[in-house]
Amino acid sequence: MEEQQSPGTAAAAAAGGGEEGGGRCLKDDEVEKEMLTDMAAPDAEEEDEETLPHSEILDIFEEGLARLVQDPLLCDLPIQVTLEEVNSQIALEYGQAMTVRVLKADGEIMPIVVVQNATVLDLKKAIRRFMELKQQREGGVKHVSWRYVWRNYHLVFQGEKLEDDKTRLKDYGIRNRDEVTFMKRLRKK
């Protein structure tokens, strides 16, 4: 009775290696190693062609953002927009975020975007980020001590101080487009 070899066994036997019963030949292992090496480390020439200097990548990114800001939903954003500002604006359009208008003592209103279930601490962080971006774009004061700011000022909504950082804005009754006042604390004598 003549045994029939499976195609894998016949190929292994013909290649001159492998055990009877379907072992892999050495040539297959070498080819596999070569393929893995090629996939893991591309040729140096390919790597040089695809590598761009950091400045060029920044330019490409800024051009893309400039085109993105031309969208009607994002046209309110400044020219030197950050990804965080784009994401906030998109979340606002989808109803996942709200704008809290923070009124400063000088009459300036800061439109601060926070998520719907934001806490007082989230609002404070968003105010800090807003001010840092504004200073960066306009120049001016380089460093603000936020520890000093929050020790000497507090946020007030409809006469109620927002003192507990862990309390959600909704719990204070703050909704989209509501106005929160940035007030100086009165010193206790």
N, C-alpha and C positions, 0 to 999 in steps of 0.2 A: 504494500500500500504506500502510495507516494504522498508526502506531506506537502500542503500548500503553504507558501509563505505569504504573510500579509504584505501589502505594499511598503509599509514602514520598515519591516524586517528585511525585505529584499533590498531596499535602498541602503540600509545600514550595512548589510553584508557586502553590497557592491562597492560601498565607499571604503571598505577595508577595515572597518572597526565595528565595535559593538558586540554585545553578547547575542547569543541565539535567543529569540523570543521577544525582540523589539527594543534593544538598548539604543541609545543615541550615539551617533558617531562623533569623533573628535572634530571633524570639519564643521559640523553644525554648531558645536560649542564655540569654536573660534569665530564663526560668522556672528553668532549671537553676542559674544563679547565685543566684537568690533561695532555692531549696531548700537549696543548700549553705550559704548564710548562715544560714538558719533552723536547720539542723542543728548548725552550728558554734557559734553563739551564741544560746542560748535567750532569750526575752523577759526583761526585767528583773523583771517581775512573777513569772514562774515561778521564777526564781532566788531571789528573796526568800522565796517560800513553802517552798522545799526546804532552805534554809540554816538550820542550827541552831547555837546557841552551843556552844562547846567543852564547857562544864559540863553541858549537857543530853545531849550525845553520850556523855560519860563516865558519866552516870547511867544511860542506856539500856544501855551496855556492861556496867556493873556489875550491873544487874538481870538481864541475860542470863547473865552468868557465875554469879550466885547460883543461878539456875534450873538451870544446867548442873551445878553442884557437887552438886545434890540427887540426881543419878544415882548408883545403887549402886556403879558402878565408880569414881566420883570423890568419894565421900563422905568420904574421908580427908583431902582438901585443906582448907586454911583458908578462912575466909570471904573474905578479901581476896586471892584467888588470882590469880596471873598466868597469862598465856597459856602461858608457858614451863612452868609447873608442870602445867597441864592436858595439854599435849603430852607431857611426860615420863610422866605417869601413864597416858596412853593407850598410849604406846610400851611401857611396862612390862606392861600388860595383854596386848598383842599379842606379847610375848616379844622385842621389839626392843631392850629396855633391861634393866638389872639394878640392883638396889639394893645398894650397898656401905654397910655399917654402919660408921661411923667413930667409934671410942671415944676420947673426950677424957680427959685426966688426972683431971678432976673426976667421972668416971663417966658423964657424959652421952653418949648415943649419938645421932649424927646420921645419919638415913637419907638417903644421897646417891644420886640416880638418875643413871646414866650409860648411854650406849649400850653394846651388847654388845662392840664392838671398841674401847673407849675406852683411851686411854693414861694414864699417870700424870699428865701435864699436864692432860688432860681432867678427871680426878678432882680435881686441885687447883683448877681453875677452878670446878667444880661445888661444892666445899666453900666457896669464896669467895662464890659466888652464894647458897648456902644461908645463910651467916652474914649476908650483907648484907640478905637478906629478913627474917631473924629479927630483926636489930637494928632494921630499919625498922618492923616490926610491934610490937615490944616496947619500943622506945626504947633508950636506953643509949648506948654508944660510937658516935660519929658517923663516925670515920675509923679504919681499921685499916691499918697499913703491911704489906701482904702480902709485900713484899720482906723485911722484918724477920722475919715469921712463918716463911717458908720457909728463911731463913738459920739460924734458931734451933730449928726443929722439923722433924721428918721423919715420914713415914708408914712404918709397919712392918706386915708381914703374916707371921705365923708365924715371927717372929724375923729375917726378911729385910727390910732397908731398901729402900724403893722410891726409889732414887736417880736412875735414868735416866728423865727426863721423856718420852722417846720410846718407851719400852718399853710394850707393851700389858699391861693388867691380866691378861689371860688367860695371858700368858707367865710371870707370877709365880704363876699358879695360882689367881687370884682369880675366884670365880664369884658367882652371885646369892646375896645374903644373907650373904656372908662378912664377917668383921669385920676391919677395918684399924685399927691403933692410931696415934693422934696423939701422938708422943713428943718430948720436949725433947732436943736434941742434947747430947752430952757435949762439953765443951770440951777441945781438945787443948792440952797444956802444953808 
